[in-house]
Amino acid sequence: MAHVPQIRIPATYMRGGTSKGVFFRLDDLPEAAQAPGEARDRLLMRVIGSPDPYQKQIDGMGGATSSTSKTVILAKSESPDHDVDYLFGQVAIDKAFVDWSGNCGNLSAAVGPFAVANGLVDPARIPENGVVEVRIWQVNIGKTIVCQVPITAGEVQETGDFELDGVTFPAAEVPVAFKDPADGEGAIFPTGNLVDDLEVPGVGTLKATLINAGIPTVFVNAEEVGYTGTELQEAINGDAEALARFETIRAHGAVKMGLIKDVAEAASRQHTPKVAFVAPPASYTASSGKAVEAESIDLLVRALSMGKLHHAMMGTAAVAIASAAAIEGTLVNLAAGGGKRNAVTFGHPSGSLRVGAEASLVEGRWVIDEAVMSRSARVLMEGFVRIPGDSF
C-alpha cells in the first residue's frame, strides 16, 4: 500500500490574551488552501486535529477547548489604511467544520506583534524603542482593529510585567482598540430594543439584551437561569442539562437576532452568537484561588463559547460587555448599577478584567465608536506544522 508523505507548512503557534492558535501567512499555505473553500477548511482541521470524537485533539495542535482550537491567516493588506488583513477560523473540536462567522478578540492582540515580526508592517514605521501602531482589517466582520505593539531594540517586546487574569505568567501589555465593532453593517441592537422578551421553549420567557458588538451576544440575567454569576467552569460544564439549556437559549437568540432562520441552523454556527449571563457584584474565589472582592468589580459575567463555559472571557465578548455597559438600560448596564459609564471591571471565572467603550446615539441608533482593552501576546513556537499530504 502506498503512503502519502507529510508536508510541512510554515506556521507560528501564538498566545493572544487567554487564547492560543496556529498563525499562518496566506502565501505560505499550499495553493489549494490560499482561497476560501473545502481545501482550506480540511487543511486547518487536520492541523488542529479535528474532527475528534474523543474531543482531545491529540493528533493535532488544538488543546480541546474553544480557547485553543483556533487558526489565523494573515496577509499584507491591500488597503492603504491598514497594515494587515486578519482572517480567523474557529475549528470545531468533534465536528467537521470551521466557523468563519466571527472574530477572536483575544488573538487580535497577537496579530499586531505577528505582523511586525513577519514583515507585514513597513519597517520605516517601526521605532528602535517605543510603540508602533498596527492597523488591522478584520476580514470576518469587516472592521478595523488597532494594536499598540511595544518595541525594544527594534524588535517586538513580548516579556513584561503586565498581568492578565486567566494567563499564568506576566508579559508585555498590548492595548487593543476595536473601532465601530458592530459585526459588518448590522445594527448594534438587531431587534431595535435594549431589552427583549426572549421566548425559549422548555426554559421560559427571559429578559435578554441582544447586542452585535465585538461579536453577536445574547445576555440574560443569572438569576433567571438559576445561577448567581459566581460560578466556575465545573459548575456548568459538568452539567449536560445546563449546557443543553444554554444552547437552546443561544439558538433562539440567534433566530431573534436574524443570524439564522431556524434553530436547527445553530448547530452549524457554533462560534456565534455567544450566550452570557450577568449579575450584580459579589465576592467569590476565582479558579486560580485568587479572591475577587465585590468592591473591586462592577458586575459579574459568565460566558459560554462553543458550548462550554469559558475559563475566563472571550475578547470579543469583552467588547460586547463594554459596549452594552456603556448604554443605559441594557441588562449589562443594569447589573453594573445603571447610569452612564464608559468603563467597567467585570468578574469572570479566572478573575477580573477592565474594559471601556464610548457609545453615542446617532439619528436614533446606538453607535459604539470604539471599545478598548489591554491584552498580551507571545510566540510559543515557530517553524513548521506537518500534516499528511492527502489531508485536503
For each residue, the residues with C-beta under 8 A, 3 or more apart:
1:
2:
3:
4: 388 389 390
5: 388 389
6: 386 387 388 389
7: 30 386 387 388 389
8: 384 385 386
9: 24 28 29 30 43 47 384 385 386 387
10: 24 25 28 383 384
11: 22 23 24 28 47 382 383 384 385
12: 22 23 24 114 118 379 381 382
13: 20 21 22 23 61 379 380 381 382
14: 20 21 23 72 107 110 113 114 377 378 379 380
15: 19 20 110 167 377 378 380
16: 19 20 21 104 106 107 108 109 110 111 375 377
17: 105 106 107 108 109 110 164 166 167 315 375 376 377
18: 67 106 164 166 167 311 312 313 315 350
19: 15 16 67 68 70 104 106 107 314 315
20: 13 14 15 16 63 67 68 70 107 380
21: 13 14 16 68 69 70 71 72 104 107 110
22: 11 12 13 47 48 61 70 71 72 385
23: 11 12 13 14 71 72 74 110 114
24: 9 10 11 12 28 29 71 72 73 74
25: 10 28 29 73 74 75 118
26: 29 34 73 74 75 85
27: 34 75
28: 9 10 11 24 25
29: 9 24 25 26 33 34 40 43 73
30: 7 9 33 34 39 43 392
31: 34
32: 35 39 40 392
33: 29 30 39 40 43 44 392
34: 26 27 29 30 31 40
35: 32 39 40
36: 40 100
37: 40 41
38: 41 42 392
39: 30 32 33 35 42 43 392
40: 29 32 33 34 35 36 37 43 44 98 392
41: 37 38 44 45 89 97 98
42: 38 39 45 46 391 392
43: 9 29 30 33 39 40 46 47 387 391 392
44: 33 40 41 47 48 71 89 91 98
45: 41 42 48 49 50 51 91 96 97 98
46: 42 43 49 60 387 388 391 392
47: 9 11 22 43 44 60 61 71 385 387
48: 22 44 45 57 60 61 62 69 70 71 91
49: 45 46 52 57 58 59 60 61 62
50: 45 57 60 62 69 91 92 93 94 95 96
51: 45 92 93 94 95 96
52: 49 55 56 57 58 59 60 64 93 94
53: 94
54: 58
55: 52 64 93 94
56: 52 64
57: 48 49 50 52 60 61 62 63 64 69 93
58: 49 52 54
59: 49 52
60: 46 47 48 49 50 52 57
61: 13 22 47 48 49 57 385
62: 48 49 50 57 68 69 91 93
63: 20 57 67 68 69
64: 52 55 56 57 68 69 93
65: 68 69 93 308 311
66: 69 90 93 305 306 307 308 310
67: 18 19 20 63 70 106 305 310 311 312
68: 19 20 21 62 63 64 65
69: 21 48 50 57 62 63 64 65 66 90 91 92 93 306
70: 19 20 21 22 48 67 88 89 90 91 104 107
71: 21 22 23 24 44 47 48 88 89 91 98
72: 14 21 22 23 24 86 87 88 89 104 107 110 111 114
73: 24 25 26 29 86 87 89
74: 23 24 25 26 84 85 86 87 111 114 115 118 120
75: 25 26 27 84 85 120
76: 83 84 85 120
77: 82 83 84 85 120 135 137
78: 85
79: 82 85 137
80:
81: 135 144
82: 77 79 85 135 136 137 144
83: 76 77 115 120 121 122 134 135 136
84: 74 75 76 77 111 115 120 121 134 135 136 137
85: 26 74 75 76 77 78 79 82 136 137 139
86: 72 73 74 108 111 136 137 138 139 145
87: 72 73 74 100 139 140
88: 70 71 72 100 102 103 104 107 138 139 140
89: 41 44 70 71 72 73 98 99 100
90: 66 69 70 98 99 100 102 104 270 271 306
91: 44 45 48 50 62 69 70 71 98 99
92: 50 51 69 95 96 97 98 99 270 306
93: 50 51 52 55 57 62 64 65 66 69 306
94: 50 51 52 53 55
95: 50 51 92 270
96: 45 50 51 92
97: 41 45 92 268
98: 40 41 44 45 71 89 90 91 92
99: 89 90 91 92 102 269 270 271 272
100: 36 87 88 89 90 140
101: 140 269 271 272
102: 88 90 99 140 141 183 215 216 271 272 316
103: 88 108 138 140 141 143 214 215 316
104: 16 19 21 70 72 88 90 107 108 314 315 316
105: 17 108 109 176 178 214 215 314 315 316 317 318 319 373
106: 16 17 18 19 67 109 110 314 315 375
107: 14 16 17 19 20 21 70 72 88 104 110 111 315
108: 16 17 86 103 104 105 111 136 138 145 147 176 178 315 375
109: 16 17 105 106 112 113 147 174 176 315 375 376 377
110: 14 15 16 17 21 23 72 106 107 113 114 377 378
111: 16 72 74 84 86 107 108 114 115 134 136 145 147
112: 109 115 116 134 136 147 148 149 174 176 377
113: 14 109 110 116 117 147 149 156 158 174 377 379
114: 12 14 23 72 74 110 111 117 118 120 379
115: 74 83 84 111 112 118 120 121 134 136
116: 112 113 120 121 126 132 134 149 151 156
117: 113 114 155 156 379
118: 12 25 74 114 115
119: 123
120: 74 75 76 77 83 84 114 115 116
121: 83 84 115 116 125 126 132 134
122: 83 125 126
123: 119 126
124:
125: 121 122 132
126: 116 121 122 123 132 151 154
127: 130 131 132 151
128: 151 153 154
129: 151 152 153
130: 127 150 151
131: 127 148 149 150 151
132: 116 121 125 126 127 148 149 151
133: 146 147 148 149
134: 83 84 111 112 115 116 121 146 147 148 149
135: 77 81 82 83 84 144 145 146
136: 82 83 84 85 86 108 111 112 115 144 145 146 147
137: 77 79 82 84 85 86 142 143 144
138: 86 88 103 108 141 142 143 144 145
139: 85 86 87 88 142
140: 87 88 100 101 102 103
141: 102 103 138 181 183 184
142: 137 138 139 184 185
143: 103 137 138 178 179 180 181 182 183
144: 81 82 135 136 137 138 179 180
145: 86 108 111 135 136 138 176 177 178 179
146: 133 134 135 136 176 177 179
147: 108 109 111 112 113 133 134 136 174 175 176
148: 112 131 132 133 134 174 175 176
149: 112 113 116 131 132 133 134 156 174
150: 130 131 156 157 160 172 173 174
151: 116 126 127 128 129 130 131 132 154 155 156 157
152: 129 155 157
153: 128 129
154: 126 128 151
155: 117 151 152
156: 113 116 117 149 150 151
157: 150 151 152 160 172
158: 113 171 172 377 378 379
159: 171 172 378
160: 150 157 170 171 172 173 376
161: 170
162: 170 171 172 173 374 376
163: 167 170
164: 17 18 167 171 353 374 375 376
165: 286 288 290 312 348 350 351 352 353
166: 17 18 311 312 313 348 350 351
167: 15 17 18 163 164 171 376
168:
169:
170: 160 161 162 163 376
171: 158 159 160 162 164 167 376 377 378
172: 150 157 158 159 160 162 376 377
173: 150 160 162 374 375 376
174: 109 112 113 147 148 149 150 374 375 376 377
175: 147 148 372 373 374
176: 105 108 109 112 145 146 147 148 315 372 373 374 375
177: 145 146 370 371 372
178: 105 108 143 145 181 214 319 370 371 372
179: 143 144 145 146 369 370
180: 143 144 367 368 369 370
181: 141 143 178 213 214 319 323 368 370 371
182: 143 185 186 187 188 212 213 367 368
183: 102 141 143 186 212 213 215 216 272
184: 141 142
185: 142 182
186: 182 183 190 212
187: 182 190 192 212 365
188: 182 211 212 213 323 365 366 367 368
189: 192 193 194 210 211 212 366
190: 186 187 210 212 216 256 257 258
191: 196 210 256 257
192: 187 189
193: 189 196 210
194: 189 209 327 329 330
195: 207 208 209 329 330 331
196: 191 193 207 208 209 210 256
197: 205 206 207 208
198: 205 206 207 208 210 218 220 249 252 253 256
199: 204 205 252
200: 203 204 205 206 248 249 252
201: 248 252
202: 245 248
203: 200 206 225 245 248 249
204: 199 200 224
205: 197 198 199 200
206: 197 198 200 203 220 221 224 225 249
207: 195 196 197 198 220 221 224 331
208: 195 196 197 198 218 219 220 253 256 331
209: 194 195 196 218 219 324 330 331 332
210: 189 190 191 193 196 198 216 217 218 219 253 256 257 273
211: 188 189 216 217 219 320 323 324 330
212: 182 183 186 187 188 189 190 216 217 257
213: 181 182 183 188 217 319 320 323 324 357 368 371
214: 103 105 178 181 217 315 316 317 318 319 320 322 323 371
215: 102 103 105 183 272 273 274 314 316 317 319 320
216: 102 183 190 210 211 212 254 257 259 272 273 274 320
217: 210 211 212 213 214 273 274 275 276 303 317 320 324
218: 198 208 209 210 249 250 253 254 257 273 274 275 276
219: 208 209 210 211 276 277 278 320 324 330 331 332
220: 198 206 207 208 224 225 249 275 276 277 278 331
221: 206 207 224 225 277 278 279 331 335
222: 225 227 228 229 277 278 279 300 302
223: 226 227 228 279
224: 204 206 207 220 221
225: 203 206 220 221 222 245 246 249 277
226: 223
227: 222 223 231 235 236 277 279 302
228: 222 223 231 279 282 300
229: 222 277 278 279 280 282 299 300 301 302 347
230: 279 282 283 284 300 347
231: 227 228 235 236 302 309 349
232: 235 286 287 349
233: 236 237 287 308 309 311 349
234: 237 238
235: 227 231 232 238 239 309
236: 227 231 233 239 242 243 246 302 304 308 309
237: 233 234 243 308 309
238: 234 235
239: 235 236 242 243
240: 243 244
241: 244 245
242: 236 239 245 246
243: 236 237 239 240 246 247 304 307 308
244: 240 241 247 248
245: 202 203 225 241 242 248 249
246: 225 236 242 243 249 250 275 304 307
247: 243 244 250 251 266 307
248: 200 201 202 203 244 245 251 252 263
249: 198 200 203 206 218 220 225 245 246 252 253 275
250: 218 246 247 253 254 266 273 274 275 304
251: 247 248 254 255 260 263 266
252: 198 199 200 201 248 249 255 256 263
253: 198 208 210 218 249 250 256 257 273 275
254: 216 218 250 251 257 259 260 263 265 266 269 272 273
255: 251 252 258 259 260 261 262 263
256: 190 191 196 198 208 210 252 253
257: 190 191 210 212 216 218 253 254 273
258: 190 255
259: 216 254 255 269 272 273
260: 251 254 255 263 265 266 269
261: 255 265
262: 255 265
263: 248 251 252 254 255 260 266
264: 267
265: 254 260 261 262 268 269
266: 247 250 251 254 260 263 269 270
267: 264 270
268: 97 265
269: 99 101 254 259 260 265 266 272
270: 90 92 95 99 266 267 306 307
271: 90 99 101 102 305 306
272: 99 101 102 183 215 216 254 259 269
273: 210 215 216 217 218 250 253 254 257 259
274: 215 216 217 218 250 303 304 305 314 316 317 320
275: 217 218 220 246 249 250 253 303 304
276: 217 218 219 220 301 302 303 304 317 320 321
277: 219 220 221 222 225 227 229 301 302
278: 219 220 221 222 229 299 300 301 331 332 335
279: 221 222 223 227 228 229 230 282 299 300 335
280: 229 299 300 335 336 337
281: 294 295 297 298 299 300 347
282: 228 229 230 279 294 300 347
283: 230 291 292 293 294
284: 230 292 300 347
285: 289 290 291 292
286: 165 232 289 290 291 292 347 349 350 351
287: 232 233 311 349 350
288: 165 350 351
289: 285 286
290: 165 285 286 351
291: 283 285 286
292: 283 284 285 286 296 297 347 351 352
293: 283 296 297
294: 281 282 283 297
295: 281
296: 292 293 345 352
297: 281 292 293 294 300 345 346 347 352
298: 281 325 336 337 341 344 345 346
299: 229 278 279 280 281 325 332 335 336 337 344 346 347
300: 222 228 229 230 278 279 280 281 282 284 297 335 346 347 348
301: 229 276 277 278 313 317 321 332 346 347 348
302: 222 227 229 231 236 276 277 309 310 348 349
303: 217 274 275 276 309 310 313 314 317 348
304: 236 243 246 250 274 275 276 307 308 309 310
305: 66 67 271 274 308 310 314 317
306: 66 69 90 92 93 270 271
307: 66 243 246 247 270 304
308: 65 66 233 236 237 243 304 305
309: 231 233 235 236 237 302 303 304 349
310: 66 67 302 303 304 305 313 314 317 348 349
311: 18 65 67 166 233 287 349 350
312: 18 67 165 166 348 349 350 351 353
313: 18 166 301 303 310 317 318 321 346 348 350 353
314: 19 104 105 106 215 274 303 305 310 317 318
315: 17 18 19 104 105 106 107 108 109 176 214 318 319 373 375
316: 102 103 104 105 214 215 274 319 320
317: 105 214 215 217 274 276 301 303 305 310 313 314 320 321
318: 105 214 313 314 315 321 322 353 355 371 373
319: 105 178 181 213 214 215 315 316 322 323 355 357 371 373
320: 211 213 214 215 216 217 219 274 276 316 317 323 324
321: 276 301 313 317 318 324 325 332 344 346 355
322: 214 318 319 325 326 343 344 355 356 357 371 372 373
323: 181 188 211 213 214 319 320 326 327 357 359 368 371
324: 209 211 213 217 219 320 321 327 330 331 332 333
325: 298 299 321 322 330 332 333 336 341 344 355 357
326: 322 323 333 340 341 342 357 358 359 368
327: 194 323 324 330 333 359 366
328: 333 338 339 340
329: 194 195 333 334 338
330: 194 195 209 211 219 324 325 327 333 334
331: 195 207 208 209 219 220 221 278 324 334 335
332: 209 219 278 299 301 321 324 325 335 336
333: 324 325 326 327 328 329 330 336 338 339 341
334: 329 330 331 337 338
335: 221 278 279 280 299 300 331 332
336: 280 298 299 325 332 333 341 344 346
337: 280 298 299 334
338: 328 329 333 334
339: 328 333
340: 326 328
341: 298 325 326 333 336 344
342: 326 356 357 358 359
343: 322 354 355 356 357
344: 298 299 321 322 325 336 341 354 355 356
345: 296 297 298 352 353 354 355
346: 297 298 299 300 301 313 321 336 352 353 355
347: 229 230 281 282 284 286 292 297 299 300 301 351 352
348: 165 166 300 301 302 303 310 312 313 351 352 353
349: 231 232 233 286 287 302 309 310 311 312
350: 18 165 166 286 287 288 311 312 313
351: 165 166 286 288 290 292 312 347 348
352: 165 292 296 297 345 346 347 348
353: 164 165 312 313 318 345 346 348 373
354: 343 344 345 373 374
355: 318 319 321 322 325 343 344 345 346 371 372 373
356: 322 342 343 344 371 372 373
357: 213 319 322 323 325 326 342 343 368 369 370 371 372
358: 326 342 368 369 370
359: 323 326 327 342 366 367 368 369
360: 366 367 369
361: 364 365 366 367
362: 365 366 367
363:
364: 361
365: 187 188 361 362
366: 188 189 327 359 360 361 362
367: 180 182 188 359 360 361 362
368: 180 181 182 188 213 323 326 357 358 359 371
369: 179 180 357 358 359 360
370: 177 178 179 180 181 357 358
371: 177 178 181 213 214 318 319 322 323 355 356 357 368
372: 175 176 177 178 322 355 356 357
373: 105 175 176 315 318 319 322 353 354 355 356
374: 162 164 173 174 175 176 354
375: 16 17 106 108 109 164 173 174 176 315
376: 17 109 160 162 164 167 170 171 172 173 174
377: 14 15 16 17 109 110 112 113 158 171 172 174
378: 14 15 110 158 159 171
379: 12 13 14 113 114 117 158 382
380: 13 14 15 20
381: 12 13
382: 11 12 13 379
383: 10 11
384: 8 9 10 11
385: 8 9 11 22 47 61
386: 6 7 8 9
387: 6 7 9 43 46 47 391 392
388: 4 5 6 7 46 391
389: 4 5 6 7
390: 4
391: 42 43 46 387 388
392: 30 32 33 38 39 40 42 43 46 387
